Amino acid sequence: MELPQDPMMLFSAINMKLRDIYSSLDELCQKEDIDKEALISKLAAAGFEYSPEHNKFW
């Protein structure tokens, strides 16, 4: 998956996939071949944190 470089677009794209397709961040990263730690770091730098309970970044 080609991830958007803009943090807000990345936030939106990832949350849409988590909402519509994947039941967890682990599943999304595995199926889409995404480096989970890099994704978390990039979104954390923009002020977002992943909530496993809600299966979304906020």
PyMOL Python script that loads the backbone (N, CA, C, O; Angstrom):
from pymol import cmd

cmd.read_pdbstr("""\
ATOM      1  N   MET A   1       0.851  -1.184   0.000  1.00  0.00           N
ATOM      2  CA  MET A   1       0.000   0.000   0.000  1.00  0.00           C
ATOM      3  C   MET A   1       0.888   1.235   0.000  1.00  0.00           C
ATOM      4  O   MET A   1       1.810   1.341   0.809  1.00  0.00           O
ATOM      5  N   GLU A   2       0.616   2.156  -0.894  1.00  0.00           N
ATOM      6  CA  GLU A   2       1.322   3.438  -0.926  1.00  0.00           C
ATOM      7  C   GLU A   2       0.631   4.365   0.059  1.00  0.00           C
ATOM      8  O   GLU A   2      -0.519   4.757  -0.143  1.00  0.00           O
ATOM      9  N   LEU A   3       1.338   4.711   1.125  1.00  0.00           N
ATOM     10  CA  LEU A   3       0.746   5.546   2.170  1.00  0.00           C
ATOM     11  C   LEU A   3       0.867   7.020   1.827  1.00  0.00           C
ATOM     12  O   LEU A   3       1.897   7.451   1.307  1.00  0.00           O
ATOM     13  N   PRO A   4      -0.169   7.799   2.109  1.00  0.00           N
ATOM     14  CA  PRO A   4      -0.070   9.242   1.907  1.00  0.00           C
ATOM     15  C   PRO A   4       1.040   9.825   2.791  1.00  0.00           C
ATOM     16  O   PRO A   4       1.255   9.354   3.907  1.00  0.00           O
ATOM     17  N   GLN A   5       1.725  10.824   2.304  1.00  0.00           N
ATOM     18  CA  GLN A   5       2.798  11.464   3.079  1.00  0.00           C
ATOM     19  C   GLN A   5       2.252  12.510   4.048  1.00  0.00           C
ATOM     20  O   GLN A   5       2.829  12.734   5.112  1.00  0.00           O
ATOM     21  N   ASP A   6       1.160  13.138   3.687  1.00  0.00           N
ATOM     22  CA  ASP A   6       0.540  14.141   4.554  1.00  0.00           C
ATOM     23  C   ASP A   6      -0.071  13.438   5.767  1.00  0.00           C
ATOM     24  O   ASP A   6      -0.861  12.509   5.598  1.00  0.00           O
ATOM     25  N   PRO A   7       0.278  13.862   6.990  1.00  0.00           N
ATOM     26  CA  PRO A   7      -0.219  13.182   8.192  1.00  0.00           C
ATOM     27  C   PRO A   7      -1.746  13.128   8.308  1.00  0.00           C
ATOM     28  O   PRO A   7      -2.288  12.123   8.768  1.00  0.00           O
ATOM     29  N   MET A   8      -2.437  14.174   7.905  1.00  0.00           N
ATOM     30  CA  MET A   8      -3.900  14.168   7.993  1.00  0.00           C
ATOM     31  C   MET A   8      -4.516  13.200   6.985  1.00  0.00           C
ATOM     32  O   MET A   8      -5.499  12.526   7.290  1.00  0.00           O
ATOM     33  N   MET A   9      -3.944  13.130   5.796  1.00  0.00           N
ATOM     34  CA  MET A   9      -4.431  12.178   4.786  1.00  0.00           C
ATOM     35  C   MET A   9      -4.121  10.747   5.227  1.00  0.00           C
ATOM     36  O   MET A   9      -4.933   9.843   5.026  1.00  0.00           O
ATOM     37  N   LEU A  10      -2.950  10.544   5.825  1.00  0.00           N
ATOM     38  CA  LEU A  10      -2.573   9.230   6.338  1.00  0.00           C
ATOM     39  C   LEU A  10      -3.531   8.804   7.444  1.00  0.00           C
ATOM     40  O   LEU A  10      -4.030   7.679   7.443  1.00  0.00           O
ATOM     41  N   PHE A  11      -3.784   9.706   8.384  1.00  0.00           N
ATOM     42  CA  PHE A  11      -4.721   9.469   9.481  1.00  0.00           C
ATOM     43  C   PHE A  11      -6.085   9.042   8.933  1.00  0.00           C
ATOM     44  O   PHE A  11      -6.665   8.060   9.395  1.00  0.00           O
ATOM     45  N   SER A  12      -6.585   9.774   7.962  1.00  0.00           N
ATOM     46  CA  SER A  12      -7.888   9.489   7.367  1.00  0.00           C
ATOM     47  C   SER A  12      -7.901   8.142   6.645  1.00  0.00           C
ATOM     48  O   SER A  12      -8.832   7.356   6.817  1.00  0.00           O
ATOM     49  N   ALA A  13      -6.879   7.874   5.844  1.00  0.00           N
ATOM     50  CA  ALA A  13      -6.823   6.633   5.070  1.00  0.00           C
ATOM     51  C   ALA A  13      -6.734   5.406   5.976  1.00  0.00           C
ATOM     52  O   ALA A  13      -7.414   4.406   5.744  1.00  0.00           O
ATOM     53  N   ILE A  14      -5.898   5.486   7.004  1.00  0.00           N
ATOM     54  CA  ILE A  14      -5.731   4.353   7.914  1.00  0.00           C
ATOM     55  C   ILE A  14      -7.009   4.114   8.707  1.00  0.00           C
ATOM     56  O   ILE A  14      -7.448   2.972   8.842  1.00  0.00           O
ATOM     57  N   ASN A  15      -7.608   5.172   9.231  1.00  0.00           N
ATOM     58  CA  ASN A  15      -8.840   4.990  10.003  1.00  0.00           C
ATOM     59  C   ASN A  15      -9.988   4.457   9.138  1.00  0.00           C
ATOM     60  O   ASN A  15     -10.816   3.680   9.615  1.00  0.00           O
ATOM     61  N   MET A  16     -10.037   4.869   7.879  1.00  0.00           N
ATOM     62  CA  MET A  16     -11.068   4.349   6.983  1.00  0.00           C
ATOM     63  C   MET A  16     -10.887   2.840   6.805  1.00  0.00           C
ATOM     64  O   MET A  16     -11.860   2.089   6.867  1.00  0.00           O
ATOM     65  N   LYS A  17      -9.659   2.396   6.587  1.00  0.00           N
ATOM     66  CA  LYS A  17      -9.409   0.961   6.422  1.00  0.00           C
ATOM     67  C   LYS A  17      -9.697   0.204   7.712  1.00  0.00           C
ATOM     68  O   LYS A  17     -10.240  -0.901   7.670  1.00  0.00           O
ATOM     69  N   LEU A  18      -9.342   0.782   8.856  1.00  0.00           N
ATOM     70  CA  LEU A  18      -9.639   0.134  10.130  1.00  0.00           C
ATOM     71  C   LEU A  18     -11.143   0.034  10.355  1.00  0.00           C
ATOM     72  O   LEU A  18     -11.627  -0.970  10.878  1.00  0.00           O
ATOM     73  N   ARG A  19     -11.868   1.045   9.973  1.00  0.00           N
ATOM     74  CA  ARG A  19     -13.323   1.050  10.145  1.00  0.00           C
ATOM     75  C   ARG A  19     -14.019   0.090   9.184  1.00  0.00           C
ATOM     76  O   ARG A  19     -14.926  -0.642   9.581  1.00  0.00           O
ATOM     77  N   ASP A  20     -13.598   0.094   7.930  1.00  0.00           N
ATOM     78  CA  ASP A  20     -14.329  -0.623   6.885  1.00  0.00           C
ATOM     79  C   ASP A  20     -13.835  -2.035   6.575  1.00  0.00           C
ATOM     80  O   ASP A  20     -14.603  -2.866   6.090  1.00  0.00           O
ATOM     81  N   ILE A  21     -12.558  -2.315   6.851  1.00  0.00           N
ATOM     82  CA  ILE A  21     -11.987  -3.568   6.367  1.00  0.00           C
ATOM     83  C   ILE A  21     -11.341  -4.420   7.463  1.00  0.00           C
ATOM     84  O   ILE A  21     -11.595  -5.621   7.543  1.00  0.00           O
ATOM     85  N   TYR A  22     -10.524  -3.814   8.291  1.00  0.00           N
ATOM     86  CA  TYR A  22      -9.681  -4.585   9.211  1.00  0.00           C
ATOM     87  C   TYR A  22     -10.141  -4.474  10.660  1.00  0.00           C
ATOM     88  O   TYR A  22     -10.593  -3.420  11.107  1.00  0.00           O
ATOM     89  N   SER A  23     -10.017  -5.574  11.375  1.00  0.00           N
ATOM     90  CA  SER A  23     -10.466  -5.615  12.772  1.00  0.00           C
ATOM     91  C   SER A  23      -9.381  -5.201  13.756  1.00  0.00           C
ATOM     92  O   SER A  23      -9.642  -5.084  14.954  1.00  0.00           O
ATOM     93  N   SER A  24      -8.153  -4.978  13.257  1.00  0.00           N
ATOM     94  CA  SER A  24      -7.071  -4.538  14.142  1.00  0.00           C
ATOM     95  C   SER A  24      -5.962  -3.888  13.324  1.00  0.00           C
ATOM     96  O   SER A  24      -5.876  -4.076  12.111  1.00  0.00           O
ATOM     97  N   LEU A  25      -5.129  -3.131  13.996  1.00  0.00           N
ATOM     98  CA  LEU A  25      -3.982  -2.516  13.343  1.00  0.00           C
ATOM     99  C   LEU A  25      -2.996  -3.595  12.889  1.00  0.00           C
ATOM    100  O   LEU A  25      -2.387  -3.472  11.827  1.00  0.00           O
ATOM    101  N   ASP A  26      -2.839  -4.642  13.684  1.00  0.00           N
ATOM    102  CA  ASP A  26      -1.948  -5.746  13.302  1.00  0.00           C
ATOM    103  C   ASP A  26      -2.394  -6.378  11.986  1.00  0.00           C
ATOM    104  O   ASP A  26      -1.571  -6.643  11.110  1.00  0.00           O
ATOM    105  N   GLU A  27      -3.699  -6.620  11.849  1.00  0.00           N
ATOM    106  CA  GLU A  27      -4.226  -7.213  10.625  1.00  0.00           C
ATOM    107  C   GLU A  27      -4.002  -6.289   9.433  1.00  0.00           C
ATOM    108  O   GLU A  27      -3.567  -6.739   8.373  1.00  0.00           O
ATOM    109  N   LEU A  28      -4.295  -5.009   9.597  1.00  0.00           N
ATOM    110  CA  LEU A  28      -4.092  -4.040   8.517  1.00  0.00           C
ATOM    111  C   LEU A  28      -2.636  -4.048   8.072  1.00  0.00           C
ATOM    112  O   LEU A  28      -2.354  -4.137   6.877  1.00  0.00           O
ATOM    113  N   CYS A  29      -1.710  -3.954   9.021  1.00  0.00           N
ATOM    114  CA  CYS A  29      -0.290  -3.888   8.683  1.00  0.00           C
ATOM    115  C   CYS A  29       0.189  -5.172   8.008  1.00  0.00           C
ATOM    116  O   CYS A  29       0.988  -5.123   7.073  1.00  0.00           O
ATOM    117  N   GLN A  30      -0.289  -6.298   8.471  1.00  0.00           N
ATOM    118  CA  GLN A  30       0.107  -7.571   7.874  1.00  0.00           C
ATOM    119  C   GLN A  30      -0.420  -7.691   6.442  1.00  0.00           C
ATOM    120  O   GLN A  30       0.335  -8.021   5.527  1.00  0.00           O
ATOM    121  N   LYS A  31      -1.696  -7.425   6.251  1.00  0.00           N
ATOM    122  CA  LYS A  31      -2.321  -7.602   4.928  1.00  0.00           C
ATOM    123  C   LYS A  31      -1.854  -6.559   3.915  1.00  0.00           C
ATOM    124  O   LYS A  31      -1.743  -6.851   2.724  1.00  0.00           O
ATOM    125  N   GLU A  32      -1.578  -5.329   4.395  1.00  0.00           N
ATOM    126  CA  GLU A  32      -1.185  -4.240   3.498  1.00  0.00           C
ATOM    127  C   GLU A  32       0.335  -4.071   3.409  1.00  0.00           C
ATOM    128  O   GLU A  32       0.823  -3.176   2.719  1.00  0.00           O
ATOM    129  N   ASP A  33       1.087  -4.941   4.113  1.00  0.00           N
ATOM    130  CA  ASP A  33       2.550  -4.902   4.129  1.00  0.00           C
ATOM    131  C   ASP A  33       3.068  -3.520   4.562  1.00  0.00           C
ATOM    132  O   ASP A  33       3.852  -2.878   3.863  1.00  0.00           O
ATOM    133  N   ILE A  34       2.600  -3.093   5.738  1.00  0.00           N
ATOM    134  CA  ILE A  34       2.963  -1.794   6.312  1.00  0.00           C
ATOM    135  C   ILE A  34       3.806  -2.036   7.560  1.00  0.00           C
ATOM    136  O   ILE A  34       3.499  -2.915   8.364  1.00  0.00           O
ATOM    137  N   ASP A  35       4.865  -1.254   7.714  1.00  0.00           N
ATOM    138  CA  ASP A  35       5.690  -1.312   8.919  1.00  0.00           C
ATOM    139  C   ASP A  35       4.893  -0.655  10.053  1.00  0.00           C
ATOM    140  O   ASP A  35       4.732   0.565  10.082  1.00  0.00           O
ATOM    141  N   LYS A  36       4.404  -1.467  10.973  1.00  0.00           N
ATOM    142  CA  LYS A  36       3.524  -0.991  12.043  1.00  0.00           C
ATOM    143  C   LYS A  36       4.189   0.083  12.902  1.00  0.00           C
ATOM    144  O   LYS A  36       3.579   1.115  13.182  1.00  0.00           O
ATOM    145  N   GLU A  37       5.416  -0.145  13.316  1.00  0.00           N
ATOM    146  CA  GLU A  37       6.101   0.815  14.185  1.00  0.00           C
ATOM    147  C   GLU A  37       6.338   2.147  13.482  1.00  0.00           C
ATOM    148  O   GLU A  37       6.217   3.207  14.097  1.00  0.00           O
ATOM    149  N   ALA A  38       6.676   2.094  12.198  1.00  0.00           N
ATOM    150  CA  ALA A  38       6.873   3.326  11.427  1.00  0.00           C
ATOM    151  C   ALA A  38       5.557   4.097  11.295  1.00  0.00           C
ATOM    152  O   ALA A  38       5.534   5.323  11.395  1.00  0.00           O
ATOM    153  N   LEU A  39       4.473   3.369  11.070  1.00  0.00           N
ATOM    154  CA  LEU A  39       3.157   4.003  10.961  1.00  0.00           C
ATOM    155  C   LEU A  39       2.763   4.658  12.278  1.00  0.00           C
ATOM    156  O   LEU A  39       2.326   5.809  12.297  1.00  0.00           O
ATOM    157  N   ILE A  40       2.916   3.936  13.368  1.00  0.00           N
ATOM    158  CA  ILE A  40       2.585   4.482  14.690  1.00  0.00           C
ATOM    159  C   ILE A  40       3.432   5.715  14.982  1.00  0.00           C
ATOM    160  O   ILE A  40       2.921   6.715  15.486  1.00  0.00           O
ATOM    161  N   SER A  41       4.721   5.647  14.666  1.00  0.00           N
ATOM    162  CA  SER A  41       5.617   6.787  14.911  1.00  0.00           C
ATOM    163  C   SER A  41       5.229   8.003  14.084  1.00  0.00           C
ATOM    164  O   SER A  41       5.207   9.127  14.586  1.00  0.00           O
ATOM    165  N   LYS A  42       4.925   7.770  12.817  1.00  0.00           N
ATOM    166  CA  LYS A  42       4.557   8.887  11.931  1.00  0.00           C
ATOM    167  C   LYS A  42       3.281   9.569  12.427  1.00  0.00           C
ATOM    168  O   LYS A  42       3.205  10.798  12.459  1.00  0.00           O
ATOM    169  N   LEU A  43       2.281   8.776  12.812  1.00  0.00           N
ATOM    170  CA  LEU A  43       1.035   9.370  13.294  1.00  0.00           C
ATOM    171  C   LEU A  43       1.206   9.976  14.691  1.00  0.00           C
ATOM    172  O   LEU A  43       0.565  10.976  15.013  1.00  0.00           O
ATOM    173  N   ALA A  44       2.055   9.385  15.508  1.00  0.00           N
ATOM    174  CA  ALA A  44       2.327   9.955  16.840  1.00  0.00           C
ATOM    175  C   ALA A  44       2.992  11.318  16.710  1.00  0.00           C
ATOM    176  O   ALA A  44       2.706  12.224  17.494  1.00  0.00           O
ATOM    177  N   ALA A  45       3.866  11.472  15.737  1.00  0.00           N
ATOM    178  CA  ALA A  45       4.536  12.756  15.512  1.00  0.00           C
ATOM    179  C   ALA A  45       3.535  13.845  15.129  1.00  0.00           C
ATOM    180  O   ALA A  45       3.788  15.032  15.338  1.00  0.00           O
ATOM    181  N   ALA A  46       2.399  13.433  14.568  1.00  0.00           N
ATOM    182  CA  ALA A  46       1.344  14.382  14.192  1.00  0.00           C
ATOM    183  C   ALA A  46       0.309  14.536  15.309  1.00  0.00           C
ATOM    184  O   ALA A  46      -0.669  15.268  15.159  1.00  0.00           O
ATOM    185  N   GLY A  47       0.532  13.835  16.440  1.00  0.00           N
ATOM    186  CA  GLY A  47      -0.353  13.985  17.585  1.00  0.00           C
ATOM    187  C   GLY A  47      -1.435  12.928  17.715  1.00  0.00           C
ATOM    188  O   GLY A  47      -2.352  13.086  18.522  1.00  0.00           O
ATOM    189  N   PHE A  48      -1.350  11.852  16.939  1.00  0.00           N
ATOM    190  CA  PHE A  48      -2.363  10.808  16.978  1.00  0.00           C
ATOM    191  C   PHE A  48      -1.860   9.577  17.721  1.00  0.00           C
ATOM    192  O   PHE A  48      -0.672   9.258  17.688  1.00  0.00           O
ATOM    193  N   GLU A  49      -2.771   8.898  18.385  1.00  0.00           N
ATOM    194  CA  GLU A  49      -2.452   7.696  19.139  1.00  0.00           C
ATOM    195  C   GLU A  49      -3.459   6.620  18.765  1.00  0.00           C
ATOM    196  O   GLU A  49      -4.641   6.906  18.575  1.00  0.00           O
ATOM    197  N   TYR A  50      -2.983   5.370  18.659  1.00  0.00           N
ATOM    198  CA  TYR A  50      -3.868   4.263  18.317  1.00  0.00           C
ATOM    199  C   TYR A  50      -4.570   3.740  19.558  1.00  0.00           C
ATOM    200  O   TYR A  50      -3.947   3.554  20.604  1.00  0.00           O
ATOM    201  N   SER A  51      -5.871   3.505  19.437  1.00  0.00           N
ATOM    202  CA  SER A  51      -6.660   2.904  20.508  1.00  0.00           C
ATOM    203  C   SER A  51      -7.106   1.512  20.056  1.00  0.00           C
ATOM    204  O   SER A  51      -7.995   1.393  19.213  1.00  0.00           O
ATOM    205  N   PRO A  52      -6.490   0.446  20.617  1.00  0.00           N
ATOM    206  CA  PRO A  52      -6.924  -0.906  20.245  1.00  0.00           C
ATOM    207  C   PRO A  52      -8.391  -1.155  20.611  1.00  0.00           C
ATOM    208  O   PRO A  52      -9.105  -1.868  19.905  1.00  0.00           O
ATOM    209  N   GLU A  53      -8.822  -0.570  21.704  1.00  0.00           N
ATOM    210  CA  GLU A  53     -10.201  -0.745  22.148  1.00  0.00           C
ATOM    211  C   GLU A  53     -11.200  -0.224  21.118  1.00  0.00           C
ATOM    212  O   GLU A  53     -12.256  -0.822  20.911  1.00  0.00           O
ATOM    213  N   HIS A  54     -10.861   0.893  20.474  1.00  0.00           N
ATOM    214  CA  HIS A  54     -11.759   1.504  19.487  1.00  0.00           C
ATOM    215  C   HIS A  54     -11.329   1.203  18.038  1.00  0.00           C
ATOM    216  O   HIS A  54     -12.030   1.546  17.085  1.00  0.00           O
ATOM    217  N   ASN A  55     -10.167   0.559  17.898  1.00  0.00           N
ATOM    218  CA  ASN A  55      -9.604   0.233  16.591  1.00  0.00           C
ATOM    219  C   ASN A  55      -9.528   1.447  15.668  1.00  0.00           C
ATOM    220  O   ASN A  55      -9.977   1.422  14.522  1.00  0.00           O
ATOM    221  N   LYS A  56      -8.939   2.512  16.218  1.00  0.00           N
ATOM    222  CA  LYS A  56      -8.736   3.713  15.412  1.00  0.00           C
ATOM    223  C   LYS A  56      -7.666   4.586  16.042  1.00  0.00           C
ATOM    224  O   LYS A  56      -7.325   4.454  17.218  1.00  0.00           O
ATOM    225  N   PHE A  57      -7.149   5.486  15.209  1.00  0.00           N
ATOM    226  CA  PHE A  57      -6.236   6.524  15.699  1.00  0.00           C
ATOM    227  C   PHE A  57      -7.071   7.734  16.054  1.00  0.00           C
ATOM    228  O   PHE A  57      -8.061   8.045  15.393  1.00  0.00           O
ATOM    229  N   TRP A  58      -6.651   8.412  17.115  1.00  0.00           N
ATOM    230  CA  TRP A  58      -7.304   9.672  17.498  1.00  0.00           C
ATOM    231  C   TRP A  58      -6.352  10.553  18.217  1.00  0.00           C
ATOM    232  O   TRP A  58      -6.716  11.657  18.620  1.00  0.00           O
TER     233      TRP A  58
END
""", "prot")
cmd.dss("prot")
cmd.show_as("cartoon", "prot")
cmd.util.cbc("prot")
cmd.orient("prot")
